Amino acid sequence: MAPCEYVDVPIGFKFRPSDDELLRYYLLNKVSGTPFKYSNVVSEFNLYGKKEPWDIWNDFGGQNLEKGEDLYFFTKLKLVTGKGSRVARTIGNGTWKGEDRGTTVRDPAKKNTPLGLCKRFRYENDKSDQHGCWIMHEYSLHPSLVKPLSNSNTCGGDGKYVLCRFRKNDRKRKLSENDGVGGHALVLQSPTKILRQLESSDEVVLGANCTPISEASELFIWKLTNSFVDLHSKRSAAEMWQLRNTEEAIESNRIGCIWAWD
């Protein structure tokens, strides 16, 4: 399947719509059956089908996207049972696991007018090395916008259409690919624990500010031996590292890393 092509757009065009634009322009027009310009930038494909996320990504040219760019799809929700309200979230051999209850998206011109809901999902399959490596944001219209269309004969008047932003979770991928560096066992530890080890050890310690963990280019080495510096200097160096990194680590769920030196 060939990726969609952008027609008659300026050179350098990047498709990075806001949440309200996705709902107010693209999804609402799709559901109402109203023709709109550049409709081909959002493909129609079943993201709750048998195809795996990485195959979808490659089929629609995801490998050619630049950093920060995503794929967008119109897809129809399918219910677990015909009479129920639960939505089937399977994809390939995995599942789209919800990460939140959804965030209400409002019209910026009318702050109190809800346009719809945005929910975040991640791909889960414990048996796959792609577990956690794919993210999807699902946009659905507010019932007040769908109801007037429910009795129409438009392509999406049944209200089942959603718009999905589909992306690769590169940070998760890097973590899984770099769980060891240079043959050394990776140990994830807090800055406080690193400090205690520095106080009681004369070994060479390899430390890192993990942003993310895989960025080995940011590694630095402390040669903290008794012949080089005394215990007080060790404590000072560790405290400096801790003060510089602890607040950042707490805010972004990052943690300190050390490797035992062979």
C-alpha positions as CSV (number, residue, x, y, z in Angstrom):
1,M,0.0,0.0,0.0
2,A,1.5,3.3,-1.1
3,P,1.6,6.2,1.3
4,C,-0.8,9.1,0.6
5,E,0.7,12.0,-1.3
6,Y,0.1,15.7,-0.5
7,V,-1.2,17.4,-3.6
8,D,-0.8,21.2,-4.4
9,V,0.9,22.1,-1.1
10,P,3.9,24.4,-0.7
11,I,7.4,23.1,-0.4
12,G,8.3,22.4,3.2
13,F,4.7,21.7,4.2
14,K,4.4,19.8,7.5
15,F,1.1,18.4,8.7
16,R,1.0,19.3,12.4
17,P,-2.6,20.2,13.2
18,S,-3.8,21.1,16.7
19,D,-6.3,19.0,18.6
20,D,-9.2,21.4,17.9
21,E,-8.3,21.5,14.2
22,L,-8.4,17.7,13.9
23,L,-11.9,17.6,15.5
24,R,-13.4,20.8,14.1
25,Y,-12.2,20.6,10.5
26,Y,-11.0,17.1,9.6
27,L,-13.2,14.7,11.7
28,L,-16.4,16.8,11.7
29,N,-16.2,17.2,7.9
30,K,-15.5,13.5,7.5
31,V,-18.5,12.5,9.7
32,S,-20.8,14.9,8.0
33,G,-19.7,13.9,4.5
34,T,-18.7,17.5,3.7
35,P,-15.8,17.7,1.1
36,F,-12.8,19.5,2.4
37,K,-9.4,20.5,1.0
38,Y,-6.4,18.2,1.5
39,S,-8.6,15.4,2.7
40,N,-5.9,12.9,1.6
41,V,-3.5,13.9,4.4
42,V,-5.6,11.7,6.7
43,S,-5.9,8.2,5.3
44,E,-8.8,5.9,6.1
45,F,-7.6,2.6,7.6
46,N,-8.7,0.1,10.3
47,L,-6.4,0.6,13.3
48,Y,-8.4,-2.1,15.2
49,G,-7.8,-4.8,12.7
50,K,-5.4,-7.7,12.1
51,K,-2.4,-5.7,10.8
52,E,0.4,-4.9,13.3
53,P,1.4,-1.3,14.1
54,W,4.8,-1.5,12.5
55,D,3.4,-2.9,9.3
56,I,0.9,0.0,9.1
57,W,3.7,2.4,9.8
58,N,5.8,1.1,6.9
59,D,2.8,0.7,4.5
60,F,1.9,4.4,4.9
61,G,5.5,5.7,4.6
62,G,6.1,6.3,8.3
63,Q,9.8,5.4,7.8
64,N,10.1,8.4,5.6
65,L,8.8,10.9,8.2
66,E,11.0,13.3,10.0
67,K,11.4,13.4,13.7
68,G,8.2,14.8,15.3
69,E,5.9,13.8,12.4
70,D,3.1,11.4,12.8
71,L,0.6,9.5,10.7
72,Y,-3.1,10.3,10.8
73,F,-6.1,7.9,10.1
74,F,-9.8,7.9,10.0
75,T,-11.0,4.6,11.5
76,K,-14.3,3.2,12.7
77,L,-14.8,1.9,16.2
78,K,-16.1,-1.6,16.6
79,L,-18.0,-2.9,19.6
80,V,-17.1,-6.0,21.5
81,T,-20.7,-7.1,21.2
82,G,-23.4,-5.8,19.0
83,K,-25.6,-4.6,21.8
84,G,-22.9,-3.4,24.2
85,S,-21.0,-0.2,24.5
86,R,-17.5,-1.5,25.0
87,V,-15.1,-0.9,22.1
88,A,-12.8,-3.6,20.9
89,R,-9.2,-2.3,21.2
90,T,-7.3,-5.2,19.6
91,I,-4.7,-4.6,16.9
92,G,-2.8,-7.5,15.3
93,N,-1.7,-9.8,18.1
94,G,-1.7,-7.0,20.6
95,T,-4.0,-4.5,22.2
96,W,-4.4,-0.7,22.5
97,K,-4.1,-0.1,26.2
98,G,-5.7,3.1,27.4
99,E,-3.4,5.4,29.4
100,D,-6.0,8.0,30.5
101,R,-9.7,8.6,30.6
102,G,-9.4,11.2,27.9
103,T,-9.1,15.0,27.7
104,T,-11.9,17.3,26.6
105,V,-10.9,19.4,23.6
106,R,-12.7,22.8,23.4
107,D,-13.2,25.3,20.6
108,P,-10.6,28.0,21.2
109,A,-13.0,30.6,19.9
110,K,-15.7,29.4,22.3
111,K,-14.0,28.2,25.5
112,N,-17.0,26.5,26.9
113,T,-17.9,24.6,23.8
114,P,-16.6,21.1,23.8
115,L,-15.5,19.7,20.4
116,G,-14.7,16.2,21.5
117,L,-12.4,13.9,23.5
118,C,-8.8,12.9,23.0
119,K,-7.6,9.6,24.5
120,R,-4.1,8.2,24.6
121,F,-3.3,4.5,24.0
122,R,-0.1,2.4,23.8
123,Y,0.5,-0.9,22.0
124,E,0.8,-3.8,24.4
125,N,2.0,-7.3,23.6
126,D,4.2,-8.9,26.2
127,K,5.4,-11.5,23.7
128,S,6.6,-8.9,21.2
129,D,9.8,-6.8,21.1
130,Q,7.5,-4.0,20.0
131,H,5.6,-3.9,23.3
132,G,5.1,-0.3,24.3
133,C,6.8,1.0,21.1
134,W,3.6,2.5,19.5
135,I,1.4,5.3,20.7
136,M,-2.1,6.3,19.4
137,H,-4.2,9.4,20.2
138,E,-7.8,8.8,19.4
139,Y,-10.1,11.8,18.8
140,S,-13.8,11.4,18.9
141,L,-16.5,14.1,18.4
142,H,-18.7,15.3,21.2
143,P,-22.2,13.8,21.1
144,S,-23.7,17.3,20.6
145,L,-22.0,17.4,17.2
146,V,-22.7,13.9,16.2
147,K,-26.4,13.8,17.1
148,P,-27.6,16.1,14.3
149,L,-25.9,13.8,11.9
150,S,-27.2,10.5,13.2
151,N,-30.3,10.5,11.0
152,S,-28.5,11.6,7.9
153,N,-27.2,9.5,5.0
154,T,-23.6,10.7,5.3
155,C,-20.6,8.4,5.3
156,G,-20.1,8.9,9.0
157,G,-23.5,9.8,10.3
158,D,-23.5,6.8,12.6
159,G,-21.0,8.5,14.8
160,K,-18.6,5.5,14.7
161,Y,-15.7,7.4,13.0
162,V,-12.7,8.6,15.0
163,L,-9.5,10.3,14.0
164,C,-6.3,8.7,15.2
165,R,-2.8,10.2,15.5
166,F,-0.3,7.3,15.2
167,R,3.3,7.6,16.3
168,K,6.4,5.5,17.1
169,N,7.5,5.6,20.7
170,D,11.2,6.1,20.1
171,R,12.1,6.5,23.7
172,K,10.7,3.1,24.6
173,R,12.5,1.6,21.7
174,K,15.8,3.1,22.8
175,L,15.4,1.9,26.4
176,S,14.8,-1.7,25.2
177,E,17.7,-1.6,22.7
178,N,20.2,-0.3,25.1
179,D,19.7,-2.3,28.3
180,G,23.4,-2.9,28.2
181,V,26.4,-0.8,27.1
182,G,29.8,-2.1,26.0
183,G,29.2,-5.5,27.7
184,H,28.6,-4.0,31.2
185,A,25.5,-4.9,33.1
186,L,23.2,-1.9,33.4
187,V,22.0,-1.0,36.9
188,L,19.3,1.6,37.4
189,Q,19.7,3.5,40.6
190,S,18.6,6.8,42.2
191,P,21.1,9.6,42.8
192,T,20.9,9.0,46.6
193,K,22.0,5.4,46.2
194,I,24.8,6.5,43.9
195,L,26.0,8.9,46.6
196,R,26.1,6.1,49.2
197,Q,28.1,3.9,46.9
198,L,30.6,6.6,46.1
199,E,31.1,7.2,49.8
200,S,32.0,3.6,50.4
201,S,33.8,2.6,47.2
202,D,37.1,3.4,45.6
203,E,36.1,1.9,42.3
204,V,35.8,3.7,39.0
205,V,32.1,4.7,38.5
206,L,30.6,5.3,35.2
207,G,27.7,7.7,35.5
208,A,25.1,9.1,33.1
209,N,22.5,11.8,33.0
210,C,19.8,9.7,31.2
211,T,18.1,11.9,28.7
212,P,17.2,9.2,27.6
213,I,19.2,6.4,29.1
214,S,20.4,5.3,25.6
215,E,22.4,8.4,24.8
216,A,25.8,7.0,25.5
217,S,27.4,10.2,24.1
218,E,26.5,12.0,27.3
219,L,28.3,9.5,29.6
220,F,31.1,10.8,31.8
221,I,33.6,9.0,34.0
222,W,34.6,9.8,37.5
223,K,37.9,8.3,38.6
224,L,37.3,8.5,42.3
225,T,40.2,6.7,44.0
226,N,42.0,7.4,47.2
227,S,45.1,8.3,45.3
228,F,43.1,10.8,43.3
229,V,40.7,12.5,45.7
230,D,39.7,11.9,49.3
231,L,36.3,10.9,50.6
232,H,35.2,14.5,51.1
233,S,35.9,15.2,47.4
234,K,33.9,12.1,46.5
235,R,31.0,13.3,48.5
236,S,31.2,16.7,46.9
237,A,31.3,15.4,43.4
238,A,28.3,13.1,44.0
239,E,26.3,15.9,45.7
240,M,27.0,18.1,42.7
241,W,25.7,15.4,40.3
242,Q,22.7,14.8,42.6
243,L,21.7,18.4,42.9
244,R,22.0,19.0,39.2
245,N,19.9,16.0,38.2
246,T,17.5,15.1,40.9
247,E,14.9,17.8,40.2
248,E,14.9,17.1,36.5
249,A,14.7,13.3,37.1
250,I,11.7,13.6,39.4
251,E,9.8,15.9,36.9
252,S,10.4,13.7,33.9
253,N,10.6,10.2,35.6
254,R,14.2,9.9,34.7
255,I,16.6,8.1,37.0
256,G,20.3,7.9,37.5
257,C,22.4,5.1,36.0
258,I,25.6,3.5,36.9
259,W,27.6,0.6,35.6
260,A,29.9,-1.6,37.6
261,W,33.4,-1.2,36.2
262,D,35.1,-4.6,35.4
